[in-house]
Amino acid sequence: MNLCARCAQHERTCCQWTDILVTDGDIQRISTHVDRADFWEYRRPADPDAVKPQPHDPNWLIYTLRADGTRPQLKQQPSGDCTFLTPTGCSLPTEVRPLICRLYPYNYTEQRITGTVPGCPLYLLERGQTLSQGIGIQLEDAKRWRQQLYDELRAGSVWHENRHPL
């Protein structure tokens, strides 16, 4: 059993308490897979830390937050769960999931992966198991997804709305 499944047995998971930012690329991939586009919306992040400047990632808010304080996010069920969360986990294949979801629980900046985010219950890893083994994500995949995330953020509509003419 992987770390995410063990987490779901012990506590609320990241799929149940996190606002999921989506890029224009995420929206396109998911829309193609589910054959609809009503799964996302512009909404203010519920977590106040999501709108604070990030000293080690100074472009994050420029790339992700519109002038009105909203950002593109997956809709949530009335319970707060992700719209794609089912009793058996995410209904989306890995390569279709939002890049933010694929990267979790890695912490990252525009330049690199920096560790793991607080909140992921690493104590649930089996003895001797690495994070990569526990979540079934190879570090090389995480590095590729981080690069893809920032490429899509820089190409995205939010960043273009925030750019100022020279």
N, C-alpha and C positions, 0 to 999 in steps of 0.2 A: 504494500500500500504506500502510495507516495505521500509526501509531506502535506500537500493540499487536502487530500482525503482525510488524513489524520487530524488536521486542523479543523475541518468541518465537523468532525465528531466531538471536538472539545470546546469550540467557541464559534462566534460569528466569523465568517471569512471575509477576505478583502472584497469579494463579490457582493457582500451584503452591506458594507458600510462605506464604500469608497465611491466618490464621483469619478466616472471613467471618462477622461478626456479622449476625444477622437480627432484624428487628422482628416483632411479631405481624402487622403488615400484610404484610411480605415473605412470611411463612409462608403467610398466606391466599392471596396472589396466586400464589405458586408452587404451592401445593397445588391450586388451581383449574386451573392450567395443566397440571400433570403428573398430576393425578387420584390423588395419594397424598400422605402426610404423613411418610414415613419418611426424609426427606432432611436432617433437622436434629436436633440434640441439645444438651443443656446440657453444656458442657465448659469446663474452665479454659483461658484463652488460653495459647498456647505462648510468645508474646512477652511477656517480663516488663514491657516498657514499657506494655503494654495494661492493666495493673492499677495503674499509678502515677497519683497525682493529677495532673490536668491544670490547671495554674494559670490558663490562659486559657480553660478550659472546665470550670469547677468541678462542673457537674452530670453530666458524662459518666459517671463511675463509678456515680453514683446511678441513672442511667437504664439502664445496661447490665450491671452486675455484681450478681449475687445475693449474699446474705450468705455463702454457702458458697464464693464465689470463682468460680463458673461463670457462663456467659452463654449465650444461645441462639446457636448457630453452625451453619453448614452442615456436614454430614458430609464427610469427606475420603476419597478413595480410598487404598488402602494406600501408594501412592507419595507421598501428601501433597497430590496434586492435588485441586482442588474436584470435588465429586461431579458437577457439571454441565459440567466441562471435557471437550471432545472434541478430536480432532486438528485440527479446523477452528475451534476457539474455543468460546465459551460456547454451550450448546444452548438457553439461554433467550432469548426476545426482550428487547430493551432494557427495555421498560416492565414486564416481569415480574421482571427481575433484582433481587437485593437492592439497596437504596438505596446501601449502602456501595460496591458494585461499580459502580453507575452513576456515582457521584461520583469514583471513582479516576481520575486521580491528584491531584485537588484536595484541599487541606488546608482544614479548616474548623473553626469553633466553632459554638456555639449561635447566635451573633449574625451570623456572616458567613463567606464564603469568604476564606481568608487567604493563599493561594498554592498551591504544589504540594508534595506529600510527598517526602521524601528517598527515593531508591531508584528512582524512575521515570527511565528512561534518556533524558532530554531531549536528550542529544547525538545521538540517532538521528532527531531531527526533520530534515526536509529543509531545506536552506538557505532562509531567509526564511519558513519555516512557523511559525505560531503553535501553541501547545499545543492550542487549541480546534480548529484545522484538523487537526492531527496525530492527534488521538484521535476526531474527529468528534462532539464534544460542544460545543454552544453554551453559553456562560457563563450565559445565561438559564435553560437547562434545569438546569444544575448548581445554580443558586440555588434553583430550584423544588424540586429533589430534596433539597437541604439542609434547606429548610423542612419538607418532607414527612417527612424522616428524624426531625427533632426533634419534630414533631407526633406521629409514631407512637411515638417513645421515651417521650414524656410520657404518652401514652395507654396504654402497654404494661404488661404484667403484671409485668415486672421492677421498674419504677419503683413500681408500686403495692405490691409486696412490700416494697420498701425504705422506704416512707413510714412515718413514726411518727405515732401519734395525737397530736392537739394537746392 
